[in-house]
Amino acid sequence: MKSIFVLWTDDPRTVYNDFYNQTHPAVADQLGSAERLNKEIIMPIDAASLRGNFIWDAIDRHLVGKRRRRSSGFTDINCPMCVSRGESADRRYRCGVAPSADSVGINCFNCGFKTGWTRGRRLGRDLKEFLRAIGVPEVELARLEAMAALMHRHTGSIGASPTALPPSSFPAAPLPSGARSIHDWLAEDCEEPDFLEVATYLLSRGDDVAKWPSYMWTPSTKDGMNRRLILPFMHEGAIVGYSARAIDAEVQPRYLGSKPPDYLFNNAVLRLRSRKYIVLVEGAFDAIAIDGVGLLGSTLTDRQAAWLRSTGQTVIVVPDQDTAGGKLIDMAQRYGWSVAFPRTIGSRPWWDGDVKDVAEATRRYGRLWTLRSILETATADERVIAVRLRLQQQFTEPCKSR
């Protein structure tokens, strides 16, 4: 893979001279040549590494000792700057670090130290001192400075559109007439044949899917709703749409409903700051099965991407295995996210060949095994993704013919 610097700079000596004179002269002088600088500092920088919040990634890697995560998004640590600023060593977690998709804020309530970084800006002196204090090596710090300098020149060229903002609200939307919770119908000992068949279909999807508490049903025959399982779309406690899945195989379309633009299914998990990963899947049943986030399709909008990026968490994309998810994989690579291929790893893949999505995987293997298969096979390496995608596409054709 070519370094992003090489893609934007014809002569590595230009990078070396600029880096030597402006960015980090001590390290450039220590390395001593454009060739060594290019190998140790420049070449490790690729497009994927620039799309994420590389400053927070470095802080997260090098922080040692205990830390406390707050629901507000702050991570509280013992301040590494207090002693150098004339205060006693912090042992009460008085320093807060607040990451987002494109920035980091740092503030100590003991010594008053305050610094931060925002995409498109170079690294300031105080931030560099903080990074040194938590143990970031000089060569890595030099690489971070080079990355920030590159983003300073080319803000907006990499990653999501700088004008895209996460959606803040969605309008309320009605459900099909007569729709009520499955649990309410069960509590009333409903014996309607259509209801019992809908309930039987739900149970056939497996325990991890069936135990979701929000499924609905209606006896209304309009649009065949009495033969459909209804999944309400929620946002901050309000119903903003729904999807109604037909239980009869011959019925088309399989799904009816209404979905607001830029909506993400099971979006409540995006507010769980204690989570390290967001598993992004295509379908609602897939999201329910592993408590992930569902696109309700195979395309991703800039506002959906901004919503996901605003969490500061690691996104892992799991496309449906029977379609190979080409469009979704392209979008994942655009934003530097990882992609999981549980069915195409080595001679002994995690999933059997007839397992096409996450929901089916949990029905067959259980939630824990499925989550482990996703984490173990996730990669953000563009070369590895390309190879696995080709294998997936070759593997998909025989599956479609069965």
C-alpha positions in Angstrom: 0.0 0.0 0.0 1.3 3.4 -0.9 1.8 6.0 1.8 -0.7 8.8 1.5 2.2 11.2 1.5 3.6 9.5 -1.6 0.2 9.9 -3.3 0.2 13.6 -2.6 3.9 14.4 -3.0 5.9 13.4 -6.0 9.3 13.7 -4.3 9.8 12.3 -0.8 12.6 14.9 -0.3 9.9 17.6 -0.4 8.3 15.9 2.5 11.6 15.5 4.3 12.6 19.1 3.9 9.2 20.4 5.1 9.2 17.9 8.0 12.7 18.8 9.0 12.2 22.6 9.0 8.6 22.9 10.3 7.2 19.8 11.9 9.8 17.9 14.0 13.4 18.8 13.2 14.9 16.8 16.1 13.6 13.5 14.9 14.2 14.3 11.3 17.8 15.2 12.2 18.1 12.0 14.2 16.9 9.8 11.3 19.4 11.7 9.1 18.1 11.0 5.6 15.0 11.3 3.5 15.0 7.6 2.8 15.0 6.6 6.5 12.4 9.3 7.3 10.2 8.0 4.5 10.5 4.4 5.9 9.9 5.1 9.6 7.7 8.1 9.6 6.0 8.7 6.3 5.3 5.2 4.9 3.3 4.0 7.9 0.7 6.8 7.2 -2.1 5.6 4.9 -5.5 6.9 4.1 -7.3 4.7 6.7 -5.1 6.0 9.5 -6.0 9.6 8.7 -9.8 9.0 8.6 -10.1 8.1 12.3 -9.2 10.2 15.4 -5.5 9.3 15.4 -4.7 11.6 18.4 -7.3 9.9 20.6 -6.1 6.4 19.4 -2.6 7.3 20.5 -3.8 8.6 23.9 -5.9 5.5 24.4 -2.9 3.2 23.6 -0.5 4.9 25.9 -2.6 5.7 29.0 -1.5 3.4 31.8 -3.2 2.7 35.1 -6.9 2.9 35.9 -9.3 5.1 34.1 -13.0 5.9 34.6 -15.5 6.4 31.8 -18.4 8.7 32.4 -21.8 8.7 30.6 -21.0 12.2 29.3 -18.2 10.8 27.2 -15.3 11.9 29.4 -12.6 9.5 30.4 -11.2 10.5 33.8 -7.5 9.8 34.5 -4.8 10.8 37.0 -3.3 13.9 35.4 0.3 13.4 34.1 0.9 17.1 34.1 0.3 18.1 37.8 3.8 17.6 39.1 5.4 19.6 36.3 3.0 22.4 37.0 3.9 22.6 40.7 1.0 20.5 42.1 1.2 17.2 44.0 0.7 14.1 42.0 -3.0 13.5 41.0 -4.5 10.3 42.5 -8.1 11.3 42.3 -8.8 11.2 38.6 -9.0 15.0 38.3 -8.1 15.1 34.6 -10.9 14.6 32.0 -10.2 13.5 28.4 -13.2 13.9 26.0 -12.8 12.3 22.6 -15.2 12.7 19.7 -15.0 11.7 16.0 -12.8 14.6 15.0 -11.4 16.1 18.2 -10.0 15.6 21.7 -10.4 17.8 24.7 -8.2 17.5 27.9 -8.8 19.4 31.1 -7.4 18.9 34.6 -9.4 20.3 37.5 -6.4 20.0 39.8 -3.6 21.9 38.1 -5.6 23.7 35.5 -3.9 22.2 32.5 -6.0 22.4 29.4 -5.3 21.5 25.8 -6.9 19.7 22.9 -6.9 19.0 19.1 -9.4 19.3 16.3 -9.1 17.8 12.8 -7.5 20.2 10.5 -5.3 21.8 13.1 -1.6 21.1 13.9 -0.5 19.8 17.3 0.0 22.5 19.9 2.9 22.7 22.3 0.8 21.7 25.4 -0.7 18.7 23.6 2.7 17.5 22.6 3.9 17.8 26.2 0.8 15.8 27.4 1.6 13.1 24.8 5.2 12.9 26.0 4.0 12.7 29.6 1.9 9.7 29.0 4.8 7.9 27.2 4.3 8.5 23.5 7.7 7.9 21.9 9.3 10.7 19.9 9.2 8.8 16.6 5.4 8.2 17.1 4.9 11.8 18.2 6.7 12.8 15.0 4.4 10.7 12.9 1.3 12.2 14.7 2.6 15.7 13.9 3.1 14.7 10.3 -0.4 13.3 10.1 -1.9 16.5 11.7 0.2 18.7 9.3 -1.1 16.7 6.3 -4.7 17.1 7.5 -4.1 20.8 8.0 -3.2 21.1 4.3 -6.0 18.9 3.0 -8.9 19.3 5.4 -12.0 17.9 3.8 -10.2 15.6 1.4 -10.4 12.5 3.6 -13.3 10.9 5.3 -16.9 12.2 5.8 -18.0 15.5 4.4 -17.1 18.3 6.8 -20.6 19.7 6.5 -22.4 16.4 7.5 -23.9 16.5 10.9 -25.6 13.7 12.9 -29.4 13.9 12.8 -30.7 15.5 16.0 -34.3 14.4 15.8 -36.9 12.5 13.8 -40.7 13.2 13.4 -43.1 10.9 15.2 -44.8 8.4 12.9 -48.0 6.3 13.3 -48.0 2.5 13.5 -50.4 0.3 11.6 -53.9 0.5 13.0 -54.5 -1.8 16.0 -50.8 -2.6 16.5 -49.9 -3.6 20.1 -47.0 -5.2 21.8 -46.6 -9.0 21.4 -46.4 -9.2 25.2 -49.8 -7.5 25.6 -51.4 -10.0 23.2 -49.8 -12.9 25.1 -51.0 -11.4 28.5 -54.6 -11.5 27.1 -54.2 -15.1 26.0 -54.8 -14.2 22.4 -55.7 -17.3 20.4 -56.1 -15.7 17.0 -54.6 -18.1 14.4 -52.7 -15.3 12.6 -51.2 -14.1 15.9 -50.1 -17.6 16.9 -48.4 -18.1 13.5 -46.7 -14.8 13.8 -45.4 -15.8 17.3 -44.3 -19.1 15.9 -42.4 -17.4 13.1 -40.7 -15.1 15.7 -39.6 -18.1 17.8 -38.1 -19.7 14.7 -35.7 -16.8 14.4 -33.8 -18.0 17.5 -33.7 -16.9 21.1 -31.4 -13.9 20.6 -33.8 -12.4 18.1 -37.0 -13.5 19.8 -36.3 -12.0 23.2 -36.4 -8.4 22.0 -39.3 -6.8 24.0 -40.7 -4.4 21.4 -42.2 -6.6 18.7 -45.8 -5.8 17.8 -48.8 -7.4 16.0 -52.1 -6.2 14.7 -55.3 -8.1 13.6 -55.8 -5.5 10.8 -56.0 -7.2 7.4 -55.0 -4.0 5.5 -51.9 -4.7 3.5 -51.9 -8.2 5.1 -50.6 -6.7 8.4 -52.3 -9.6 10.3 -49.7 -11.9 8.7 -46.7 -9.7 9.5 -44.4 -9.1 12.5 -44.0 -5.4 13.3 -40.7 -3.9 14.4 -41.2 -0.3 15.7 -38.4 2.2 15.0 -37.5 4.2 18.1 -35.5 7.3 18.8 -35.2 8.7 22.3 -38.4 7.0 23.4 -40.6 8.0 20.5 -41.8 5.9 17.6 -40.5 7.3 14.3 -41.4 4.5 11.9 -41.7 0.8 11.6 -41.0 -2.3 9.5 -43.5 -5.1 9.1 -42.0 -8.5 8.0 -44.3 -11.0 6.2 -44.2 -14.5 7.7 -45.3 -16.2 4.5 -42.5 -16.9 2.1 -44.4 -16.3 -1.1 -45.6 -12.8 -0.1 -43.9 -9.8 -1.7 -42.6 -7.4 -0.7 -41.3 -9.1 2.4 -41.1 -5.8 4.3 -43.6 -2.9 4.5 -43.2 0.2 6.6 -41.8 3.7 6.9 -38.3 4.8 7.7 -37.1 8.4 8.2 -34.1 9.5 6.3 -30.7 8.9 7.9 -32.2 6.6 10.6 -30.2 3.9 12.4 -32.0 1.0 14.0 -31.2 0.3 17.7 -29.6 3.7 17.9 -29.8 3.7 21.7 -26.6 1.8 21.9 -24.7 4.8 20.4 -25.2 6.5 23.8 -23.5 3.7 25.7 -20.1 5.3 26.3 -18.8 2.2 28.1 -18.8 0.3 24.8 -15.6 0.1 22.8 -17.1 -1.3 19.6 -20.2 -0.5 17.4 -21.1 -3.5 15.2 -22.8 -2.1 12.1 -25.1 -4.6 10.2 -27.6 -4.3 7.4 -30.9 -5.7 8.9 -33.0 -5.0 12.0 -33.0 -8.7 13.1 -29.2 -8.8 12.8 -28.9 -5.7 15.0 -31.3 -7.2 17.6 -29.4 -10.5 17.6 -26.1 -8.9 18.8 -27.3 -5.6 20.2 -25.7 -3.8 17.3 -26.8 -1.0 15.0 -28.8 -1.6 11.8 -28.6 0.3 8.6 -31.9 -1.2 7.3 -30.2 -1.5 3.9 -26.8 -1.7 2.3 -26.1 2.0 1.8 -24.8 4.6 4.3 -25.5 8.3 4.2 -23.0 11.0 5.2 -25.3 11.9 8.1 -25.5 8.3 9.3 -21.7 8.2 9.1 -21.4 11.4 11.1 -23.7 9.9 13.7 -21.6 6.8 14.1 -18.3 8.8 14.1 -19.6 11.2 16.8 -19.5 8.4 19.3 -15.7 8.1 19.1 -16.1 4.3 19.2 -14.6 1.7 16.9 -17.0 0.7 14.1 -17.0 -2.8 12.7 -19.1 -3.4 9.6 -20.6 -6.9 9.0 -22.2 -7.0 5.5 -24.7 -9.8 4.7 -22.6 -12.7 3.5 -25.0 -13.7 0.6 -24.7 -10.3 -1.2 -21.0 -9.7 -0.4 -21.9 -6.1 0.6 -19.8 -4.4 -1.9 -21.3 -0.9 -1.5 -21.3 -1.1 2.3 -17.7 -2.2 2.3 -16.7 0.7 0.0 -18.3 3.1 2.5 -16.6 1.4 5.5 -13.2 1.9 3.7 -14.0 5.5 3.0 -14.3 6.1 6.8 -11.5 3.9 7.9 -13.7 1.4 9.6 -13.1 -2.3 10.0 -14.9 -5.0 8.0 -15.6 -8.5 9.3 -15.7 -11.6 7.1 -16.5 -14.6 9.4 -17.2 -16.9 6.5 -14.0 -16.5 4.4 -11.1 -16.8 6.9 -8.7 -19.7 6.2 -9.5 -23.3 5.7 -11.8 -23.4 8.8 -14.1 -20.3 8.7 -16.1 -19.3 11.7 -19.5 -19.6 9.9 -20.8 -22.4 7.8 -21.3 -21.7 4.1 -25.1 -21.5 4.3 -25.1 -18.8 7.1 -25.8 -15.6 5.3 -26.2 -13.0 8.1 -25.6 -12.2 11.8 -29.2 -13.2 12.8 -28.8 -16.7 11.4 -25.3 -17.0 12.9 -26.7 -16.3 16.4 -29.5 -18.8 15.9 -27.0 -21.5 15.0 -24.0 -20.6 17.2 -25.3 -18.2 19.9 -24.5 -14.5 20.5 -21.1 -14.9 22.2 -19.6 -17.1 19.5 -21.0 -14.8 16.8 -19.6 -11.7 18.4 -16.2 -13.4 18.8 -16.2 -14.4 15.1 -16.8 -10.7 14.2 -14.0 -9.4 16.4 -11.6 -12.1 15.4 -12.1 -11.5 11.6 -12.4 -7.7 11.6 -9.7 -5.8 9.7 -9.2 -2.2 8.4 -6.3 -3.2 6.1 -7.5 -2.3 2.6 -5.4 -5.0 1.0 -6.8 -7.7 3.2 -10.4 -6.4 2.7 -9.9 -6.6 -1.1 -8.7 -10.2 -1.0 -11.5 -11.3 1.4 -14.1 -9.5 -0.7 -13.0 -11.4 -3.8 -13.2 -14.7 -1.9 -16.6 -13.7 -0.6 -17.8 -12.9 -4.1 -16.5 -16.2 -5.4 -18.1 -18.1 -2.5 -21.4 -16.3 -2.9 -22.2 -17.6 -6.4 -22.5 -21.3 -5.4 -24.6 -20.3 -2.4 -27.1 -18.4 -4.6 -27.4 -21.3 -6.9 -28.4 -23.7 -4.2 
